[in-house]
Amino acid sequence: MTQTPTDPVKLQLLDAIVPHVAFDGWARAAFDAAIADSGVDPALARTLCPRGAVDLAIAFHEQGDQAMVAALHAADLTGMRFRDKVAHAIRLRIRAIPDKEAVRRGTALFALPHMAADGARLIWGTADQIWTALGDTSDDANWYTKRLTLSGVYASVVLYWLGDDSTGGQATDAFIDRRIGDVMQFEKVKAQMRDNALLKPLTVPFGKLMAGIKAPRRDVDPDLPGVWRDPT
């Protein structure tokens, strides 16, 4: 999932709304306050954000993803096991959050039934950004299963982190390691099943079926309507 650069005026609104979210949530009152504080023309603000604060909540999450990717590219991952690289990426994503209360309010927002699809898309996007930054080249069903698994891990980490009051987030760090360990154990079981001679009559046809599933294309035409390009 490739993210396009965020419109700079939208970023102005995002910076202005965050201080209000702790009191009003990602709601109309906070959006109106952001318009007033930023000085952005109300008509332009509503054009950029048709859903008001919801669009800014989405931009807030995506901004965190972008910061995480930048930090991940700058990090020295030499000598790390792959499981440690994934854990490090999750830690970087948590550190990229500038306001814990904004995430708490966002979690409540995207837990609403009519917002669940948006919330799931954002979590999936985070998982996709991590796998892509770490050089994932899968182009079959593994592309989906990797992101699905990591989505579950990241979502559980965020919920744990929101309730973590340990010094320096040590409890969250330990939780991340446990969750990654659970995933690696699951992958080990899958490998054992594939290598089990008794199960091969089932696993081989299933493997061929899954190999026929292809990852989505990543090339997006930047001239499509609604895509903003940084002129610099």
N, C-alpha and C positions, 0 to 999 in steps of 0.2 A: 504494500500500500504506500504509494508515493505521495507525500504531502507537498502541496504547492505553497509558496511563500505567503504569509499572511499580509493582507493589505495594511499599510502603515497607519491609516486612520483607525482601522479596527484595533490595532495594537494600542493606540491612544486610549480607546474606550476600555480595552482590557486592563490597562494599567490603572485607569480611573475607577473601575468597578470593584477591584479586589478588596480595597479597604472597607467597602460597604457590604460585602458578601457575609462577613462575620455576623452582622446585625440583621440583614434582610434576606440572606440567602441569594441564590441565583434567580432573582425575581424582578418583577416590574419596577419596584421601588428602587432597587439597586441600579437597574439599567437607567432609569431617569436621573438618578444622582450622578451616574457616570457621564451622561450627556452634559449635565450642568457643569460638572467639575472639569471636563475635558475641553469644553467650548466647541465641541463638534456640532455642526448644524443638525438639529433633530431629524430632519427629513433624510439627510445623508446617513445618519446613524441607523435609522430604521430600514434604509435601503440595504446597507451592509449587513445588518442583523435583523432579518425579517422576524425571527423568533425572539428578538430581544436578548435578554440575559442568557438564554439557553445557547445561543450562538457563541456568546462570549465564554460560557462554561466549556464548550467544545474547544474553542481556541486556546483556553487556558491549559487544557489537557494536552493538546497538540504542541503547544509551546514547550511543555515539559519534555515531550518526546524528542523534540529537536535539540534541546539542551543536553539530554542524555546521549544522543547520538554524537554530538560534538565532543562531549567528554570522553565517550568510548573510543572515538577515533584518535583522541589525543593521549589515551592511556597506553602504557607499556604492558602488553599482555604476554610478552615473551616468557615462555616457560610455564605458563598457566595451563592446567588441564582444562578441557573444554567446559566441564561442569562449573569450574571456578570462573571462567569467563562469563558464563551466563549469570552466575550469582553476582559477579561484579557489576554486570550491566543492570541488574535489578536494583542493586544498591545505588548506582549512579542515578537511576530513574527516581528513586525516592529522594535523593539529595537534591535533585533538580526542582523539587517542589518548594516554592517560596513561601507558601502560606498553608499550614496544615488545616486551618479551619475552612479554607476555601475548598479543599479536597473533601472534608467531612460534609460540607453542604452539597458538594457535587455528587458525592456518593448517595446522599438522600434523594437528590433530584433524579439521578439516573436509575434509582431503584423503583421509581414510580412506573406502573404498568405501561403507560403510553410513552415513556422515555427509555424503556429497557433496551430497545433495538439500538438506540444511539449509544447507550452505555456499553453494550456488547461490542459495537463497532470500534469504540475508542480503545477498549482493552485489547481487542484483536490487533488494532493498529500498533499499539505499544509492543506487543509480542512480535509483530512483523518487523518493526523497526529494529528490535534487538537481533533477531535472526539475520536480517539483511546486513546489519552493521558487522556482525560476526562472520560474514562471508558465506552464509548458507547458499548452496547451489542446487538444492533439490528442486526438481521440476515435475514431480509426480505426487502421489497421495501423501508422501512424507511432508511435502510443503504444508499441507493442511494440518496433519496430525501434530507436527512440531509447534505450530502456532496455537492450535487448540490447547495442547498441554500447557504451554507457557502462559497462555491467557488465564488458565485456571490457577497456576502458580502465582502470577502477578496479582490477580484479584484477591487471593487469600492473603498475600503479603500486605497489600494496602489495608485491608480490614484489620489485620493484626497490628500494623503500624499505627493506625488511628487510635488504638487503645493502649499503645506502649508508652509507659512513663519511666522506663528504665534509663539509667545514665548513658548518654551517648547513643541511645537506640540499640544497646547491646542485645536486648531480647529479640528485636527484629532481625538483627544479623544472624543470631542463632536459628531463628525460625526459617530464614531464607535457606540456610544450609540444610535444615531438616527437609524442607519441601523439595529442594533440588535432589537430595538423597533419595526421597521417595520416588521421584521421577526416574532416576537412574536405576533404581531397583526394578521398576516396572519395565524399563527397556531391557534389562537383563533377562527378565522372565520371558519377554517377547522373543528375544534371541534364542533362548532355550527351547521355546516352542517351535521355532522355525527349524532348529537342528534336530528335533525329536523325530526319529524315524517312524514312529507309530502315527505321528500327526501329519506327516508329509502329504498323504493323500488329500488332506484338507488345506494345509497351509500353502502348498504349491499353487493350486488353482486360485486360491484367494489372493496370493501374492501377484499372480499374473493379472488378475482383475484390477487390483489396486494400482498396478503399474500403468494401466491404461488411463488413469486419472491424471490430468495435467494441471500444473500451476497456472494461474492467470497471467496474462501478458502484463508487463510493466511499462511498456512504451506508451506514453500519453502525449497526445498532440497538444503542445502548449498554446496553440492558437484557438483551441476550443473555447466557446463562450463561457465566461465565468472563471477562467484561469488567469490569475494575476501573475505577471512576471516582473521581477525586480529590474528596473531599467539600468541599474549599475552592474 
